[in-house]
Amino acid sequence: MTDRVDLSPELSLSRLVYGMWRIGDDKDTSPAHVQAKVEACLAQGITTMDQADIYGGYTAEAIFGGALKAAPHLRDKLEIVTKCGILVGAGRHSATRVKHYDTTAAHINASVEASLRDMGTDRIDLLLIHRPDPLMDPDETGPALDALVASGKVRAVGVSNFRPWDYALLQSSMETTLVTNQIEMSLVAPQAFTNGDLAFLQERMIPPMAWSPLGGGKLFDGSRPALIAALERIGAEQGVDASAVAVAWLLRHPARILPVLGTNSLARISAIGDAAKVVLDRQTWFELYTHAIGHEVP
Ligand SMILES: NC(=O)c1ccc[n+]([C@@H]2O[C@H](COP(=O)([O-])OP(=O)(O)OC[C@H]3O[C@@H](n4cnc5c(N)ncnc54)[C@H](OP(=O)(O)O)[C@@H]3O)[C@@H](O)[C@H]2O)c1
């Protein structure tokens, strides 16, 4: 059973988050099956669902919304995270010629309205700007996010894939506090541990979210046999799956990382939920880190 993390006085999320990027790739996208996944999450204490307008070519929010409409009692048990700002030629944005970012107030507001409609909800618990936009005008984007929070349509705001300077720039034009940065972190992508991204968030006591905590499945593609052997050995010692150990490696960091799980498998949702049970001492954490970076630390 996973614990919870306070991102602000008003918003707490489950420590493990369920990501819906791949929800449309599942062979079964029926409301009943999506509801089964949500309930598998709830059984693990995973109450936070991560979405984005663009997932599934702007279709994933509606797939999730189908389950919420069929089982409306679920909504109040969940926190919904979604993102906006990426435009690609698909779905309702099929007229887009060049993939690009848009962090104007008009686009953010239109995207939020579409997300609310597609998910059949009156509020988004956490809205993230999906990618840093080189054309972002912080004096437009920041107040637009503040106004969304003031309206009650969005309870809190944050960012994703921002470097520290992008984060500081947007925050400098806002009244509300950005509550997280969702970045890539895993044993396949450990760069945030040393490149300043995590340190920046820790200094400000901002809990980070970690996308692709299993490297989007790359962890298990056969290219890292020594790492897999170590994960399996530790998993066997503690009675959990290797994937739960990989997620526990993120939980062990003092930054209060919230891993965002991407599996479509009901069995894996519960297996990875065991991550909270795993105990990693310092040397075992470094054993996995050594495999991740490919050499002993200097
Ligand atoms: N903010 C961003 O820019 C950003 C970017 C990417 C992702 N995200 C978020 O992060 C979430 C998670 O990303 P992700 O899906 O890449 O996460 P992930 O948990 O690292 O990877 C999930 C993938 O790994 C596979 N997998 C899991 N365990 C496995 C195992 N033991 N053996 C083989 N394959 C295994 C899953 O397949 P099965 O389904 O068969 O289990 C699935 O395809 C997304 O849903 C999204 O919400 C955000």
The ligand as a Tripos MOL2 file, in Angstrom:
@<TRIPOS>MOLECULE
LIG
   48    52     1     0     0
SMALL
NO_CHARGES

@<TRIPOS>ATOM
      1 N1          5.7400   14.1680  -18.8860 N.am      1 LIG1
      2 C1          6.2200   13.5080  -19.9200 C.2       1 LIG1
      3 O1          6.8270   14.0780  -20.8540 O.2       1 LIG1
      4 C2          6.0140   12.0290  -19.9740 C.ar      1 LIG1
      5 C3          6.6990   11.2440  -20.9230 C.ar      1 LIG1
      6 C4          6.4880    9.8680  -20.9110 C.ar      1 LIG1
      7 C5          5.6050    9.3000  -19.9940 C.ar      1 LIG1
      8 N2          4.9320   10.1040  -19.1090 N.ar      1 LIG1
      9 C6          4.0010    9.5350  -18.1050 C.3       1 LIG1
     10 O2          4.6580    8.4750  -17.4560 O.3       1 LIG1
     11 C7          3.8430    7.3210  -17.5280 C.3       1 LIG1
     12 C8          4.6900    6.1070  -17.5130 C.3       1 LIG1
     13 O3          5.5210    6.0670  -18.6740 O.3       1 LIG1
     14 P1          5.8980    4.6720  -19.2880 P.3       1 LIG1
     15 O4          4.6740    3.9700  -19.7310 O.co2     1 LIG1
     16 O5          6.9860    4.8750  -20.2570 O.co2     1 LIG1
     17 O6          6.4160    3.9550  -17.9240 O.3       1 LIG1
     18 P2          7.1910    2.6370  -17.5630 P.3       1 LIG1
     19 O7          6.4580    2.0770  -16.3840 O.co2     1 LIG1
     20 O8          8.6270    2.9540  -17.4450 O.co2     1 LIG1
     21 O9          7.0250    1.6800  -18.8050 O.3       1 LIG1
     22 C9          5.8410    0.9880  -19.0700 C.3       1 LIG1
     23 C10         6.1110    0.0480  -20.2150 C.3       1 LIG1
     24 O10         7.0350   -0.9410  -19.7550 O.3       1 LIG1
     25 C11         6.4610   -2.1960  -19.9710 C.3       1 LIG1
     26 N3          6.8630   -3.0770  -18.8620 N.ar      1 LIG1
     27 C12         6.6370   -2.9000  -17.5560 C.ar      1 LIG1
     28 N4          7.1330   -3.9200  -16.8290 N.ar      1 LIG1
     29 C13         7.6870   -4.7560  -17.7060 C.ar      1 LIG1
     30 C14         8.3390   -5.9820  -17.5930 C.ar      1 LIG1
     31 N5          8.5600   -6.5580  -16.3980 N.pl3     1 LIG1
     32 N6          8.7680   -6.5910  -18.6980 N.ar      1 LIG1
     33 C15         8.5680   -6.0330  -19.8950 C.ar      1 LIG1
     34 N7          7.9180   -4.8430  -20.0940 N.ar      1 LIG1
     35 C16         7.4950   -4.2170  -19.0010 C.ar      1 LIG1
     36 C17         4.9810   -2.0020  -19.9790 C.3       1 LIG1
     37 O11         4.3530   -3.0610  -20.6990 O.3       1 LIG1
     38 P3          2.9650   -3.6840  -20.1560 P.3       1 LIG1
     39 O12         1.9080   -2.6890  -20.4050 O.co2     1 LIG1
     40 O13         2.8220   -4.9350  -20.9740 O.co2     1 LIG1
     41 O14         3.1700   -3.9920  -18.6910 O.co2     1 LIG1
     42 C18         4.8590   -0.6620  -20.6770 C.3       1 LIG1
     43 O15         4.8870   -0.7980  -22.0790 O.3       1 LIG1
     44 C19         2.9930    7.5290  -18.7880 C.3       1 LIG1
     45 O16         1.8010    6.7550  -18.7810 O.3       1 LIG1
     46 C20         2.7140    8.9890  -18.7010 C.3       1 LIG1
     47 O17         1.6350    9.2090  -17.8040 O.3       1 LIG1
     48 C21         5.1320   11.4380  -19.0870 C.ar      1 LIG1
@<TRIPOS>BOND
     1     1     2 1
     2     2     3 2
     3     2     4 1
     4     4     5 ar
     5     4    48 ar
     6     5     6 ar
     7     6     7 ar
     8     7     8 ar
     9     8     9 1
    10     8    48 ar
    11     9    10 1
    12     9    46 1
    13    10    11 1
    14    11    12 1
    15    11    44 1
    16    12    13 1
    17    13    14 1
    18    14    15 2
    19    14    16 1
    20    14    17 1
    21    17    18 1
    22    18    19 2
    23    18    20 1
    24    18    21 1
    25    21    22 1
    26    22    23 1
    27    23    24 1
    28    23    42 1
    29    24    25 1
    30    25    26 1
    31    25    36 1
    32    26    27 ar
    33    26    35 ar
    34    27    28 ar
    35    28    29 ar
    36    29    30 ar
    37    29    35 ar
    38    30    31 1
    39    30    32 ar
    40    32    33 ar
    41    33    34 ar
    42    34    35 ar
    43    36    37 1
    44    36    42 1
    45    37    38 1
    46    38    39 2
    47    38    40 1
    48    38    41 1
    49    42    43 1
    50    44    45 1
    51    44    46 1
    52    46    47 1
@<TRIPOS>SUBSTRUCTURE
     1 LIG1         1 GROUP 0 **** ****
